[in-house]
Amino acid sequence: MDEGKAAGSRFSRRLIGKIDELGGELPMLKLALALAFCLAAADAQGRASGAAQGGWSKLSAAQMHRLPGVVRLALHQVQAGCGADAIRVKNGFATYLPISDGRQVITIHFEHVECGNGQLCAPEGCLHRVLFSGADGKIQREIWRGKVREIDTAFFAGSLLVEIDCSQGDSICKRQLKWNGKSLQISTSSGAIRAR
């Protein structure tokens, strides 16, 4: 065991010993402290291993083939547009939200895609696409596309919500879009405004 782990182990044993001296009737506090130490150790190890995984990696033909068809098509379109021989990605370039019967909502985050000499971003943000995918992985419909800082999808109370961070510089801009079965709507006090 290295010196840091040994010191951490001695500290946690002394702390639990002090808790015992204060009153042995604190089992939940002991459990909470033990859990906190475990989480801190796991977080430190995760950050150490994530540094190597957080970099760019080239998508091989085999990796590209394993992606759903809708994601492959979007990446091939980008690759053709920037004239690159290869695409490099970071973890999280595509997120998947299952709907039903194998269908899913797929969001492609192009700030995690590098094509040619740079990322696919502009001052107003990076390209993001939200697509409905069938069980076969093919595009059923693109429901949103734009250059924004970040985008997230979720189901809440049975409805698909798309949260957009369109902030620029010092100005803060957040929008929540709701799928009504035909299009995304922005909810406002005066009603729903068609977003796309």
C-alpha positions in Angstrom: 0.0 0.0 0.0 1.4 3.4 -0.9 2.0 6.1 1.7 -1.0 8.2 0.8 -3.4 5.3 1.1 -1.9 4.2 4.4 -2.3 7.8 5.8 -5.9 7.9 4.6 -6.6 4.6 6.2 -5.1 5.6 9.5 -7.1 8.9 9.4 -10.4 7.1 8.7 -9.8 4.6 11.5 -8.9 7.4 14.0 -12.1 9.3 13.0 -14.3 6.3 13.4 -12.6 5.6 16.8 -13.4 9.2 17.9 -17.0 8.7 16.9 -17.1 5.5 19.0 -15.7 7.4 22.0 -18.4 10.1 21.6 -21.2 7.5 21.7 -21.4 4.2 20.1 -25.0 4.9 19.0 -24.0 6.5 15.7 -24.1 3.6 13.2 -25.6 5.7 10.5 -22.9 8.4 10.8 -20.3 5.7 10.6 -21.9 4.3 7.5 -22.1 7.8 6.0 -18.5 8.5 6.7 -17.4 5.2 5.3 -19.4 5.8 2.2 -17.9 9.3 1.8 -14.4 7.9 2.0 -15.2 5.2 -0.6 -16.7 7.8 -2.9 -13.7 10.2 -2.5 -11.3 7.4 -3.3 -13.4 6.3 -6.4 -13.6 9.9 -7.6 -9.9 10.4 -7.4 -9.2 7.1 -9.2 -11.9 8.1 -11.9 -10.3 11.4 -12.5 -6.8 9.9 -12.8 -8.0 7.3 -15.4 -10.4 9.8 -17.1 -7.5 12.1 -18.0 -6.3 9.5 -20.5 -9.8 8.8 -21.7 -10.8 12.4 -22.0 -8.6 13.1 -25.0 -9.4 12.8 -28.7 -9.4 9.4 -30.4 -9.7 8.5 -34.1 -12.8 6.5 -35.0 -11.7 3.4 -36.8 -13.9 1.8 -39.5 -14.9 -0.9 -37.1 -16.0 1.6 -34.4 -17.8 3.7 -37.0 -19.7 0.5 -38.2 -20.9 -0.2 -34.6 -22.6 3.2 -34.3 -26.3 3.5 -35.1 -26.9 4.3 -38.8 -28.2 7.8 -37.9 -25.0 8.7 -36.1 -22.8 7.3 -38.9 -24.8 9.3 -41.4 -24.3 12.5 -39.4 -20.6 11.9 -39.0 -20.1 11.1 -42.7 -21.9 14.3 -43.7 -19.6 16.3 -41.4 -16.6 14.4 -42.7 -17.6 15.2 -46.3 -18.2 18.8 -45.4 -14.8 19.4 -43.9 -12.9 17.2 -46.3 -11.1 15.2 -43.7 -9.8 11.7 -44.1 -10.7 10.8 -40.5 -12.9 11.9 -37.7 -11.7 12.2 -34.1 -14.2 12.2 -31.2 -14.3 12.5 -27.4 -16.5 10.4 -25.1 -20.1 11.7 -25.1 -20.3 12.9 -28.7 -23.6 11.0 -29.0 -26.2 10.5 -26.3 -29.1 8.1 -26.4 -32.5 8.4 -24.7 -34.6 5.2 -25.2 -38.3 5.8 -26.1 -40.0 2.4 -26.7 -39.8 -0.6 -29.1 -36.1 0.0 -29.6 -36.6 3.6 -30.8 -34.6 6.4 -29.3 -33.8 10.1 -29.2 -30.2 10.6 -30.3 -28.4 13.8 -29.6 -25.1 14.5 -31.4 -22.8 17.0 -29.6 -20.4 18.3 -32.3 -18.1 20.0 -29.7 -16.9 16.4 -29.1 -16.3 15.8 -32.8 -13.1 17.0 -34.5 -12.9 17.0 -38.3 -9.9 18.3 -40.2 -8.0 21.0 -38.4 -10.6 22.0 -35.8 -13.8 21.5 -34.0 -17.2 22.1 -35.5 -18.0 25.2 -33.5 -18.5 28.9 -33.9 -18.6 31.8 -31.5 -22.4 31.3 -30.9 -21.8 27.6 -29.9 -21.3 24.2 -31.4 -23.6 22.3 -33.7 -26.0 20.0 -32.0 -28.6 17.7 -33.7 -31.5 15.9 -32.1 -33.0 13.0 -34.0 -35.6 10.3 -33.6 -34.1 7.0 -34.5 -36.1 3.8 -35.4 -35.4 0.4 -34.0 -33.3 -0.2 -37.1 -31.0 2.8 -36.3 -32.2 4.9 -39.3 -33.3 8.5 -39.0 -37.0 8.8 -38.6 -36.9 12.5 -38.2 -34.6 15.3 -37.2 -36.4 17.4 -34.6 -33.9 20.1 -33.8 -30.6 21.4 -35.1 -28.6 24.5 -34.1 -25.4 26.0 -32.8 -25.6 26.4 -29.1 -23.4 26.0 -26.0 -25.1 22.7 -24.8 -28.2 20.6 -25.1 -29.8 17.9 -23.0 -32.8 15.6 -23.5 -35.0 14.0 -20.9 -38.4 12.5 -20.4 -40.5 14.3 -17.7 -44.1 13.4 -16.9 -44.3 11.4 -20.2 -43.1 14.2 -22.4 -39.8 14.6 -24.2 -38.0 17.8 -23.1 -35.1 19.4 -24.8 -33.1 21.8 -22.7 -30.9 24.3 -24.6 -28.1 26.5 -23.3 -27.9 29.2 -25.9 -25.8 31.6 -23.7 -23.1 33.7 -25.4 -20.4 35.7 -23.6 -21.9 37.3 -20.5 -25.6 36.9 -21.6 -27.4 33.9 -20.2 -29.9 32.1 -22.4 -31.8 28.9 -21.4 -34.7 27.4 -23.3 -36.8 24.4 -22.6 -38.6 22.8 -25.6 -41.4 20.3 -25.3 -42.3 17.7 -28.0 -46.0 17.9 -28.7 -46.0 14.9 -31.0 -45.4 16.9 -34.2 -42.9 19.6 -33.3 -40.9 21.2 -30.4 -42.6 24.1 -28.6 -41.0 26.7 -26.4 -43.3 27.2 -23.4 -43.9 30.9 -22.5 -46.4 32.7 -20.3 -48.4 33.6 -23.5 -48.5 30.0 -24.7 -46.4 27.8 -26.9 -44.4 29.1 -29.7 -43.4 26.8 -32.6 -39.6 26.3 -32.4 -39.2 24.0 -35.4 
